[in-house]
Amino acid sequence: MDPSSVNSVNSFCAFLTHGIDELERVFVSNNSMSIHFLQRVIALLRSFHSQLVLLVQKLRLPVGEKWLDEYMDESSKLWDVCHVIKTGVSSMENYYTNGLTMSSSLDGNRRFSSQISRQVLRAISGCRMEATSLERENKRLIQRRIGDFSLKFGEKTMVESKLNAFSGFRGVLYAMRNVSSLLMMILLQGLVWSDPNFPITGDEGCLFFGSGFMISTGRLRRRVAAEISGESGIMLYEFRRSREAMEELREVLEHGNVDMEGVIRGRLDELKSCFGVLRSGVENLIVEIDDFFDEIVDGRKMLADFCTHR
């Protein structure tokens, strides 16, 4: 590779390393699989893709060569996985809508009676069934589609001469494939379904770009894998917290009495807050994913045009 290409590739990989290190700090400092963390995962995936498209314009890549096909394959996989993620996260709407309706319906009631208590318990039962149905459908979605994606980490390393091909762009795609596979698997397990049969595992991959990049990727992978090891279900913290808050309210209603109105009101307020945070977070995540779809389309068009008009 010429010195200019080397500098561009090294700068891109330094950008990847810094982004992964920052993401690990967010993971450690927040509730695991929180909306805030997963928003940062999507934002980082978008940023990496945008920088990859810009990198192409800095490298001296031959027109009509295989590098464009390889990029198109990788961006197509991003598109397909993000569609599954959006399908899974969008399916939460009925759950949090019912939860908000239930937790807000008592705002105008001044006194808590046995009749109201029974109404709330029935509403909680409905929300619990909605959550169970949601997880069942998301599990089916993952089991049906996960095999299509080939999300591999530390896949068998090509010889250095092949990684250097196309002014190092093939090596960049190798790095992106490892990083994006990790980020997409985190999103799938956080927002759709975590299945112990599809764990976040892998070796440290190649050191073609220096030990820092692969060490950072491996460290984040191990942290996330340790946090969700052996668990199944939707791992999103706010989703799980809303279910816990429902159980806390149900327990008070079943084992307490209407004279505990202050405690009941407190549990209701907490539940309403949980559902509100979940709704806001899910809506923001969907917007992020839709924006990423636009960026993938723009990136594919830009590189196709780049080859056509050179």
C-alpha positions in Angstrom: 0.0 0.0 0.0 1.2 3.6 -0.7 1.8 5.8 2.4 -1.4 7.8 1.9 -3.6 4.6 1.9 -1.7 3.3 5.0 -2.5 6.5 6.9 -6.1 6.5 5.8 -6.6 2.8 6.8 -4.8 3.3 10.1 -6.9 6.4 10.9 -10.1 4.5 10.2 -9.0 1.6 12.5 -8.0 4.0 15.3 -11.5 5.5 14.9 -13.0 2.0 15.3 -10.9 1.3 18.4 -11.8 4.6 20.1 -15.5 4.0 19.4 -15.5 0.5 20.9 -13.6 1.7 23.9 -16.2 4.5 24.5 -19.0 2.0 24.1 -17.5 -0.2 26.7 -17.3 2.7 29.1 -21.1 3.4 28.5 -21.9 -0.3 29.1 -20.0 -0.4 32.4 -21.4 2.9 33.7 -25.1 2.2 32.8 -27.6 -0.6 33.5 -26.6 -3.4 31.1 -28.6 -3.5 27.9 -30.2 -0.2 28.7 -31.9 2.0 26.1 -29.1 4.5 26.5 -26.4 1.8 25.8 -28.3 0.4 22.8 -28.8 3.8 21.3 -25.1 4.3 21.5 -24.6 0.9 19.8 -26.8 2.0 16.9 -25.2 5.4 16.7 -21.7 3.8 16.6 -22.8 1.3 13.9 -24.1 4.3 11.8 -20.9 6.2 12.4 -18.7 3.3 11.4 -20.6 2.8 8.2 -20.5 6.5 7.3 -16.7 6.6 7.9 -16.3 3.5 5.8 -18.0 5.2 2.8 -15.9 8.2 3.2 -12.7 6.1 3.4 -13.4 4.7 -0.1 -13.1 8.1 -1.6 -9.6 8.5 0.0 -8.3 5.2 -1.3 -7.2 4.6 -4.9 -9.6 1.7 -5.6 -9.9 0.2 -9.1 -13.2 0.6 -10.9 -15.3 -2.5 -11.4 -13.2 -4.6 -9.0 -14.5 -7.0 -6.3 -14.2 -4.5 -3.5 -17.5 -3.0 -4.5 -19.2 -6.4 -4.4 -17.8 -7.1 -1.0 -19.0 -3.7 0.3 -22.5 -4.3 -1.2 -22.7 -7.8 0.5 -21.7 -6.3 3.8 -24.2 -3.4 3.6 -26.9 -5.8 2.5 -26.4 -7.8 5.6 -26.6 -4.6 7.7 -29.9 -3.8 6.1 -31.4 -7.3 6.7 -30.3 -7.5 10.3 -31.6 -4.0 11.1 -35.0 -5.0 9.6 -35.2 -7.9 12.0 -34.2 -5.6 14.9 -36.8 -3.0 13.9 -39.5 -5.7 13.6 -38.6 -7.0 17.1 -38.5 -3.6 18.8 -41.6 -2.3 17.0 -43.6 -5.3 18.4 -43.2 -3.8 21.9 -45.8 -1.1 21.1 -48.9 -3.0 22.2 -47.2 -4.0 25.4 -46.2 -0.5 26.6 -49.4 1.1 25.2 -51.5 -1.3 27.3 -49.3 -0.7 30.3 -49.5 3.1 30.0 -53.3 2.9 29.6 -53.6 0.7 32.7 -51.3 2.8 34.9 -52.8 6.1 33.7 -56.4 5.0 34.1 -56.4 5.6 37.8 -55.1 9.2 37.7 -58.6 10.6 38.4 -59.6 8.2 41.2 -59.3 9.8 44.6 -60.0 6.6 46.6 -58.7 3.2 45.9 -61.5 0.5 46.4 -61.6 -3.3 46.2 -63.3 -3.0 42.8 -60.6 -0.8 41.4 -58.0 -3.2 42.8 -59.6 -6.1 40.9 -59.7 -4.0 37.7 -56.0 -3.2 38.0 -55.1 -6.9 38.6 -57.0 -7.9 35.5 -55.2 -5.2 33.5 -51.9 -6.5 34.9 -52.8 -10.0 33.8 -53.4 -8.7 30.3 -50.1 -6.9 30.2 -48.3 -10.0 31.4 -49.8 -12.1 28.7 -48.9 -9.4 26.1 -45.2 -9.5 27.3 -45.2 -13.3 27.1 -46.7 -13.2 23.6 -44.1 -10.6 22.6 -41.2 -12.7 23.7 -42.6 -15.8 22.1 -43.0 -14.1 18.7 -39.5 -12.5 19.0 -38.0 -15.9 19.8 -39.6 -17.4 16.7 -38.3 -14.4 14.6 -34.7 -15.0 15.8 -34.8 -18.7 15.4 -36.2 -18.3 11.8 -33.7 -15.6 10.7 -30.5 -15.9 12.7 -29.0 -18.5 10.4 -29.3 -16.2 7.4 -26.9 -13.6 8.8 -23.6 -15.3 9.4 -22.7 -13.0 12.3 -19.2 -14.2 12.9 -16.5 -12.9 15.2 -12.8 -13.5 14.7 -13.6 -15.6 11.6 -10.7 -17.4 9.9 -8.1 -14.7 9.1 -7.1 -14.3 5.5 -3.4 -14.0 4.7 -2.0 -10.5 5.0 -1.5 -10.2 1.2 -5.3 -10.6 0.8 -6.1 -8.2 3.6 -3.8 -5.6 1.9 -5.8 -5.9 -1.4 -7.5 -2.8 -2.8 -5.2 -0.5 -0.9 -6.2 -2.2 2.4 -9.9 -1.8 1.9 -10.4 -5.6 2.1 -8.7 -5.5 5.5 -11.0 -2.6 6.5 -14.0 -4.7 5.5 -12.7 -7.6 7.6 -12.4 -5.3 10.6 -15.9 -3.8 10.0 -17.3 -7.3 9.6 -16.1 -8.3 13.0 -17.2 -5.0 14.7 -20.6 -4.8 13.0 -21.3 -8.4 13.7 -20.6 -7.8 17.4 -22.8 -4.7 17.5 -25.7 -6.3 15.6 -25.6 -9.3 17.9 -25.8 -7.0 20.9 -28.8 -5.2 19.4 -30.5 -8.5 18.5 -30.0 -9.9 22.0 -31.0 -6.7 23.7 -34.0 -5.8 21.6 -35.3 -9.0 20.0 -34.3 -12.2 21.8 -31.3 -13.5 23.6 -30.8 -17.2 23.0 -28.0 -19.2 24.8 -27.7 -21.2 21.5 -26.4 -18.1 19.8 -23.9 -16.7 22.3 -21.6 -13.7 21.7 -18.4 -15.7 21.4 -15.3 -15.8 19.3 -11.5 -15.5 19.4 -9.5 -12.3 19.2 -9.3 -12.4 15.4 -6.3 -11.1 13.5 -3.9 -8.4 14.6 -3.5 -7.0 11.1 -4.6 -3.6 12.4 -2.6 -3.8 15.6 -3.5 -5.4 18.9 -5.4 -2.4 20.2 -8.3 -2.8 17.8 -8.9 -6.5 18.3 -8.3 -6.4 22.1 -10.9 -3.6 22.5 -13.4 -5.6 20.4 -12.7 -8.8 22.4 -13.0 -7.0 25.7 -16.4 -5.5 24.9 -17.6 -8.9 23.6 -16.5 -10.7 26.8 -18.2 -8.1 29.0 -21.5 -8.3 27.2 -21.3 -12.1 27.0 -20.6 -12.4 30.8 -23.6 -10.1 31.6 -26.1 -12.2 29.7 -24.5 -15.6 29.9 -27.1 -18.4 29.9 -30.1 -16.0 29.9 -32.9 -16.0 27.4 -35.5 -13.4 26.5 -35.6 -9.7 25.7 -32.6 -8.4 27.6 -33.6 -4.7 27.3 -33.3 -3.3 30.9 -36.3 -1.0 30.6 -38.5 -3.8 29.3 -37.5 -6.1 32.2 -37.8 -3.3 34.8 -41.4 -2.6 33.6 -42.2 -6.3 34.2 -40.7 -6.2 37.6 -42.7 -3.0 38.5 -45.9 -4.8 37.4 -45.1 -7.7 39.7 -44.3 -5.4 42.6 -47.8 -3.7 42.1 -49.5 -7.0 41.8 -48.0 -8.3 45.0 -49.1 -5.3 46.9 -52.7 -5.6 45.5 -52.9 -9.3 46.2 -51.4 -9.3 49.7 -52.2 -5.8 50.9 -55.4 -3.9 51.4 -57.1 -0.8 50.1 -55.9 1.1 53.2 -52.4 0.9 51.8 -53.4 3.5 49.2 -50.2 5.4 49.5 -48.0 2.4 48.8 -50.3 1.4 45.9 -50.2 4.9 44.4 -46.4 4.8 44.7 -46.2 1.5 42.8 -48.5 2.8 40.2 -46.5 6.0 39.7 -43.3 3.9 39.3 -45.0 1.6 36.8 -46.3 4.5 34.8 -42.8 6.0 34.7 -41.3 2.6 33.6 -43.7 2.3 30.7 -43.2 6.0 29.7 -39.4 5.5 29.6 -39.8 2.3 27.6 -42.1 4.0 25.1 -39.9 7.0 24.6 -36.8 4.8 24.2 -38.4 2.4 21.7 -39.6 5.3 19.6 -36.2 6.9 19.5 -34.6 3.6 18.6 -36.9 3.1 15.7 -36.1 6.6 14.4 -32.4 5.7 14.7 -32.9 2.5 12.7 -34.9 4.3 10.0 -32.2 6.9 9.6 -29.6 4.1 9.3 -31.7 2.6 6.5 -31.4 5.9 4.6 -27.7 6.1 5.2 -27.2 2.5 3.9 -29.1 3.4 0.7 -27.2 6.6 0.3 -23.8 4.9 0.8 -24.6 2.2 -1.7 -25.6 4.8 -4.3 -22.6 7.0 -3.6 -20.1 4.2 -4.1 -21.9 2.9 -7.2 -21.9 6.4 -8.6 -18.2 6.8 -7.6 -17.3 3.8 -9.7 -19.5 4.9 -12.6 -18.2 8.5 -12.9 -14.5 7.9 -12.4 
